[in-house]
Amino acid sequence: MSWLETSQVLEKWKRAAVYENGQVKGAEFVEASKAIISIFDLISGMSIPKNDMEGNATTLGNNIAPAQTVQACVEMELASGKELKKLISDGKTSTCALLWLCRALLFIRGLLKSMIEDMSKSLKDCVLAGYEVSLKPHHGFVTRNVFAVAVKAAPSRKDFIAKIGPSDEAVMASFSEVLPLFEQTLENLQLFLQEKKIQ
């Protein structure tokens, strides 16, 4: 079975992209995030970044109460009286987890868009294109170097596509279908982060 089938990424983002008054359902968002992050299981050398991304999704999932929205979970922390800077830097808070998870999802968005827009672009170049506009500005020298080494182990685009789905055309069609759902949810949460000055 292909990654598209086993991850159920499209179905999970369809469930996550249903809002009530702009509120993103917590459990659905975490599940959809983990599904799309699992794409890095198919890229050799990306286990460290993938584990970090998944860790943020897990932290958020552990902090979200049943039927609670992502925004409501973070709002509770903001109302706790803790200093915003401390919430942002504490790796155990939903505030920190959401900030870094959104940055990771921006990375994946850049990777997917790059693959769709230029069918001749190598996987390595697509990964770098996504990284440049998302995580790189927030990473220090050491982390950037670790990432640069990890990217060198990326498989060919052809081998990567073969793991995702039956053909290049089918994979790009699926990416084109999931991307708007994914972007809509991400933009919604980014707006929330900006409004709350979580940066």
C-alpha positions in Angstrom: 0.0 0.0 0.0 1.1 3.5 -0.8 1.7 6.3 1.8 -1.4 8.1 0.5 -3.5 5.1 1.5 -1.8 4.2 4.8 -1.6 7.8 6.1 -5.1 8.7 5.1 -3.8 12.2 4.8 -6.5 13.5 2.6 -9.4 12.1 4.7 -7.8 13.5 7.9 -7.3 17.0 6.5 -10.9 17.0 5.3 -12.0 16.4 8.9 -9.5 19.0 10.3 -10.6 21.7 7.8 -14.2 21.9 9.3 -14.5 24.9 11.6 -17.0 26.5 13.9 -16.5 30.3 14.1 -12.9 29.9 12.9 -12.1 27.5 15.7 -9.9 24.5 14.7 -10.9 21.2 16.2 -8.0 20.0 18.4 -8.0 16.2 18.0 -8.7 16.4 14.3 -5.9 18.9 13.7 -3.4 16.9 15.7 -4.3 13.7 13.8 -4.1 15.4 10.4 -0.8 17.1 11.3 0.8 13.7 12.3 -0.5 12.2 9.0 1.2 14.8 6.9 4.4 14.9 9.0 4.7 11.1 8.3 5.7 12.0 4.8 9.2 12.4 6.2 9.3 8.7 7.0 9.9 8.4 3.2 12.8 10.8 3.1 16.1 9.2 4.3 17.9 11.4 6.9 14.9 13.3 8.0 14.1 11.4 11.2 15.4 14.1 13.5 13.3 16.9 12.1 10.3 14.6 11.7 10.6 13.5 15.4 10.7 17.1 16.5 7.6 18.0 14.4 5.8 14.9 15.7 6.8 15.8 19.2 5.1 19.2 18.9 1.9 17.6 17.6 2.0 15.1 20.5 2.5 17.8 23.1 -0.4 19.7 21.6 -2.6 16.6 21.5 -1.8 15.7 25.1 -2.8 19.2 26.3 -6.0 19.4 24.4 -9.1 18.3 26.3 -11.7 16.1 24.4 -13.7 18.3 22.0 -11.6 21.3 22.7 -10.3 23.6 19.9 -6.7 24.4 19.3 -7.4 28.1 20.0 -9.3 27.4 23.3 -6.4 25.3 24.5 -3.8 28.0 23.9 -6.2 30.7 25.3 -6.4 28.8 28.6 -2.6 29.0 28.9 -2.6 32.7 28.0 -5.2 33.3 30.7 -3.1 31.5 33.3 -1.1 34.6 34.1 2.2 33.1 32.9 4.5 35.5 31.0 4.0 35.0 27.2 7.7 34.7 26.6 7.9 31.8 29.1 4.9 30.1 27.4 6.6 30.4 24.0 9.9 29.0 25.2 8.6 26.2 27.3 8.6 23.0 25.2 5.8 21.5 27.3 3.1 24.2 26.6 0.5 24.2 23.9 1.6 27.7 23.0 5.1 26.6 22.2 4.0 23.4 20.5 1.5 25.2 18.2 4.0 27.8 17.2 6.6 25.2 16.2 4.1 22.9 14.7 2.8 25.7 12.4 6.4 26.5 11.4 6.8 22.8 10.5 3.6 22.7 8.6 4.7 25.8 6.6 7.8 23.8 5.7 5.7 20.9 4.4 3.5 23.3 2.5 6.5 24.8 0.8 7.8 21.3 0.0 4.5 20.2 -1.5 3.9 23.5 -3.5 7.4 23.2 -4.9 6.8 19.7 -6.0 3.5 20.6 -7.7 4.7 23.8 -9.3 7.9 22.4 -10.9 7.7 18.7 -11.9 11.4 18.7 -12.9 12.6 19.9 -9.5 14.6 17.4 -7.4 13.2 16.3 -4.1 16.3 17.8 -2.4 15.5 21.2 -3.9 11.9 20.9 -3.0 12.8 20.2 0.6 15.2 23.1 0.7 12.6 25.4 -0.9 10.2 24.5 1.9 12.8 24.9 4.6 14.0 28.3 3.4 10.6 29.9 3.9 9.6 28.3 7.2 12.1 26.8 9.7 15.4 28.2 8.6 14.9 31.8 9.9 14.2 30.3 13.4 17.1 27.8 13.4 20.6 28.5 14.7 23.8 27.7 12.9 24.2 24.2 14.4 20.6 23.2 13.6 20.9 24.5 10.0 24.0 22.4 9.5 22.3 19.3 10.9 19.4 19.9 8.5 21.8 20.5 5.5 23.4 17.1 6.2 20.0 15.4 6.5 18.8 16.8 3.1 21.8 15.2 1.3 20.4 11.8 2.1 17.0 12.6 0.4 16.1 10.0 -2.3 15.4 10.9 -5.9 12.1 12.5 -6.7 11.1 9.4 -8.7 11.8 7.0 -5.8 10.0 9.3 -3.4 6.9 9.5 -5.6 6.8 5.7 -6.0 6.5 5.4 -2.2 3.7 8.0 -2.0 1.3 6.8 -4.7 0.8 4.9 -8.0 2.1 7.6 -10.4 3.5 11.2 -10.5 0.2 12.4 -11.9 -1.9 10.7 -9.1 0.4 12.0 -6.4 0.3 15.6 -7.7 -3.5 15.4 -8.0 -3.7 14.2 -4.4 -1.3 16.9 -3.2 -3.4 19.5 -5.1 -6.5 18.3 -3.3 -5.0 18.2 0.2 -3.1 21.5 -0.1 -6.0 23.9 0.0 -7.5 22.2 3.1 -4.1 22.2 4.7 -3.4 25.8 3.8 -6.8 27.0 5.0 -6.3 25.5 8.4 -2.7 26.7 8.7 -3.6 30.3 7.7 -6.4 30.2 10.3 -4.0 29.2 13.0 -1.2 31.6 11.9 -3.7 34.5 12.1 -4.5 33.4 15.7 -0.8 33.3 16.6 -0.2 36.7 15.1 -3.2 38.2 16.9 -1.9 36.8 20.2 1.7 37.9 19.4 2.9 34.4 19.7 6.1 34.5 17.6 
